């Protein structure tokens, strides 16, 4: 019997709060929100959006949010919706971390236990064995393809790198830092390749977490 939407929402909230990893993430997110309110001009004011990536970056395609023109009730409504979306993103990310923390209690598969050399394939299986993760990887691939086209084909790459960064965030920011030495050396040509590898790895990590969460939300409760 398939699980109901209400059951999945309940399971989402449980996964987001029943492990130290998920609770620690939510505590860090709450600290980021506090910093955003106390020091709005600080670079750390962006921490709630970075911590809730990659879902939070979907809001950039929505034509409203903090600072929306119109003033008064329009701006209040837009800001409220933006905060609600950011909070939902935080809960989803916390649930994904909770699913990772509970990975060891997954029901055994009908397939035989993989051998040691197949361990990497087992770890990455949630990144490709469900539509949610595969859809996310398609978005990452499209963003990375846009970047590579802009760098190696287009005459003006502009800020094409922002798309793969947002698609594979937050780990993609680490990929950007790793490529910095090559960018400012004689190996400039190596920078986009290193960045691309970093984005691919970041996207796979995110997709695996998405897949784990999807498995947990679709799993039947014990005894049913």
Wavefront OBJ file of the C-alpha trace (Angstrom):
o trace
v 0.000 0.000 0.000
v 1.549 3.351 -1.039
v 2.281 5.894 1.655
v -0.016 8.926 1.857
v 1.205 12.525 1.447
v 0.435 13.158 5.125
v 2.541 10.160 6.121
v 5.412 11.402 3.979
v 5.245 14.867 5.529
v 5.285 13.318 8.977
v 8.259 11.175 8.031
v 10.011 14.239 6.603
v 9.642 16.094 9.904
v 10.867 13.049 11.835
v 13.938 12.634 9.641
v 14.690 16.353 10.041
v 14.800 16.145 13.847
v 15.631 12.628 15.050
v 19.415 12.542 14.548
v 22.301 14.625 15.818
v 23.399 15.315 12.239
v 20.018 16.780 11.251
v 19.617 18.727 14.496
v 23.139 20.090 14.222
v 22.394 21.295 10.693
v 19.190 23.015 11.855
v 21.093 24.661 14.704
v 23.675 25.955 12.230
v 20.876 27.217 9.990
v 19.250 29.015 12.946
v 22.599 30.633 13.747
v 22.870 31.768 10.136
v 19.403 33.343 10.290
v 20.389 35.163 13.484
v 23.550 36.497 11.834
v 21.498 37.607 8.830
v 19.237 39.723 11.063
v 22.003 41.097 13.315
v 24.559 41.803 10.574
v 22.637 42.250 7.302
v 25.623 43.927 5.607
v 28.040 41.155 6.516
v 29.122 38.556 3.924
v 27.843 35.933 6.379
v 24.311 37.257 5.907
v 24.117 34.934 2.885
v 24.754 31.867 5.053
v 21.059 30.803 5.337
v 20.755 30.695 1.556
v 24.054 28.857 1.166
v 23.171 26.354 3.894
v 19.811 25.594 2.270
v 21.308 25.138 -1.206
v 20.719 23.845 -3.782
v 16.936 24.141 -3.305
v 17.093 27.702 -1.999
v 18.726 28.892 -5.222
v 15.582 27.961 -7.120
v 14.133 31.150 -5.652
v 16.307 33.227 -7.997
v 13.933 32.394 -10.864
v 10.942 33.689 -8.876
v 10.307 37.417 -9.437
v 9.712 38.220 -5.772
v 11.519 38.123 -2.464
v 13.148 40.548 -0.009
v 13.350 43.977 -1.604
v 10.472 43.391 -4.028
v 9.160 46.638 -5.425
v 5.717 47.875 -4.476
v 6.308 48.455 -0.795
v 3.836 47.897 2.006
v 1.830 44.647 1.970
v 3.377 43.479 -1.320
v 6.908 43.550 0.073
v 5.828 41.982 3.373
v 4.079 39.140 1.519
v 7.043 38.573 -0.800
v 9.489 38.522 2.120
v 7.254 36.152 4.078
v 7.033 33.738 1.140
v 10.786 33.859 0.706
v 11.385 33.027 4.369
v 8.811 30.226 4.235
v 10.540 28.732 1.185
v 13.966 29.010 2.856
v 12.637 27.273 5.976
v 11.153 24.481 3.847
v 14.507 24.070 2.093
v 16.212 23.811 5.485
v 13.774 21.093 6.594
v 14.319 19.119 3.377
v 18.101 19.350 3.723
v 17.897 18.354 7.387
v 15.715 15.376 6.426
v 18.261 14.353 3.784
v 20.998 14.421 6.421
v 18.703 12.488 8.722
v 18.238 9.867 6.010
v 22.021 9.668 5.689
v 22.349 9.174 9.452
v 19.776 6.364 9.319
v 21.226 4.723 6.213
v 22.387 1.760 8.261
v 18.819 0.765 9.175
v 17.581 0.485 5.588
v 15.708 -2.677 4.782
v 17.936 -5.332 3.212
v 17.744 -5.559 -0.545
v 16.683 -8.701 -2.366
v 19.890 -8.517 -4.332
v 22.973 -10.272 -2.981
v 25.281 -8.197 -0.863
v 27.848 -6.437 -3.082
v 31.469 -7.292 -2.764
v 34.032 -4.838 -1.425
v 35.172 -3.557 -4.867
v 31.553 -2.574 -5.611
v 31.293 -0.323 -2.523
v 31.560 2.968 -4.497
v 28.745 1.809 -6.774
v 26.643 1.021 -3.718
v 27.283 4.440 -2.220
v 26.283 6.185 -5.453
v 23.267 3.968 -6.154
v 20.767 6.404 -4.534
v 22.033 9.105 -6.922
v 20.722 7.295 -9.986
v 18.068 4.765 -8.956
v 15.118 7.183 -8.588
v 13.546 9.951 -10.636
v 14.133 12.698 -8.073
v 17.898 12.207 -8.060
v 18.098 11.656 -11.824
v 16.090 14.834 -12.442
v 18.455 16.782 -10.207
v 21.490 15.364 -12.021
v 19.932 16.456 -15.311
v 19.755 20.015 -13.985
v 23.410 19.857 -12.898
v 24.416 18.450 -16.295
v 22.555 21.229 -18.113
v 24.168 23.910 -15.933
v 27.626 22.415 -16.384
v 27.090 22.045 -20.124
v 26.150 25.720 -20.328
v 29.344 26.623 -18.480
v 31.579 24.469 -20.697
v 29.983 25.857 -23.847
v 30.506 29.417 -22.619
v 34.156 28.769 -21.722
v 35.331 26.715 -24.705
v 32.987 27.798 -27.502
v 31.479 31.191 -26.774
v 33.586 34.303 -27.268
v 32.238 35.856 -24.057
v 31.833 33.360 -21.170
v 30.608 36.114 -18.846
v 29.304 34.701 -15.558
v 28.320 31.265 -16.883
v 30.001 29.625 -13.910
v 27.247 30.838 -11.592
v 24.804 28.229 -12.937
v 26.782 25.085 -12.028
v 27.743 26.706 -8.717
v 24.095 27.202 -7.800
v 23.008 23.821 -9.162
v 25.599 21.840 -7.162
v 25.817 24.082 -4.084
v 26.902 24.149 -1.353
v 29.850 21.834 -2.067
v 30.401 23.523 -5.430
v 31.761 26.545 -3.550
v 34.598 24.303 -2.378
v 35.209 23.320 -5.995
v 35.519 27.002 -6.823
v 38.130 27.466 -4.095
v 40.129 24.459 -5.294
v 40.387 25.899 -8.807
v 41.612 29.302 -7.612
v 45.354 28.418 -7.668
v 45.141 27.239 -11.275
v 43.184 30.339 -12.266
v 45.989 32.627 -11.131
v 48.894 30.635 -12.529
v 50.238 29.552 -15.900
v 47.796 26.627 -15.835
v 44.736 28.737 -16.501
v 43.399 26.154 -18.970
v 43.225 23.626 -16.112
v 40.894 25.751 -14.007
v 37.610 25.019 -15.857
v 38.429 21.296 -15.955
v 39.081 21.129 -12.210
v 35.956 23.160 -11.590
v 33.910 20.801 -13.754
v 35.188 17.756 -11.862
v 34.351 19.480 -8.572
v 30.839 20.288 -9.768
v 30.277 16.691 -10.900
v 31.388 15.323 -7.530
v 29.293 17.904 -5.658
v 26.267 17.060 -7.786
v 26.714 13.335 -7.130
v 26.856 13.921 -3.372
v 23.691 16.015 -3.499
v 21.954 13.473 -5.728
v 22.872 10.635 -3.354
v 21.349 12.562 -0.443
v 18.231 13.266 -2.500
v 17.997 9.583 -3.364
v 18.380 8.491 0.256
v 15.640 10.895 1.282
v 13.362 9.640 -1.504
v 13.887 6.040 -0.358
v 13.082 6.931 3.247
v 9.917 8.828 2.317
v 8.646 6.013 0.101
v 9.515 3.168 2.478
v 6.644 1.457 4.237
v 6.527 1.783 8.019
v 7.517 -1.365 9.859
v 4.643 -3.788 10.365
v 2.573 -2.617 7.388
l 1 2 3 4 5 6 7 8 9 10 11 12 13 14 15 16 17 18 19 20 21 22 23 24 25 26 27 28 29 30 31 32 33 34 35 36 37 38 39 40 41 42 43 44 45 46 47 48 49 50 51 52 53 54 55 56 57 58 59 60 61 62 63 64 65 66 67 68 69 70 71 72 73 74 75 76 77 78 79 80 81 82 83 84 85 86 87 88 89 90 91 92 93 94 95 96 97 98 99 100 101 102 103 104 105 106 107 108 109 110 111 112 113 114 115 116 117 118 119 120 121 122 123 124 125 126 127 128 129 130 131 132 133 134 135 136 137 138 139 140 141 142 143 144 145 146 147 148 149 150 151 152 153 154 155 156 157 158 159 160 161 162 163 164 165 166 167 168 169 170 171 172 173 174 175 176 177 178 179 180 181 182 183 184 185 186 187 188 189 190 191 192 193 194 195 196 197 198 199 200 201 202 203 204 205 206 207 208 209 210 211 212 213 214 215 216 217 218 219 220 221 222 223 224
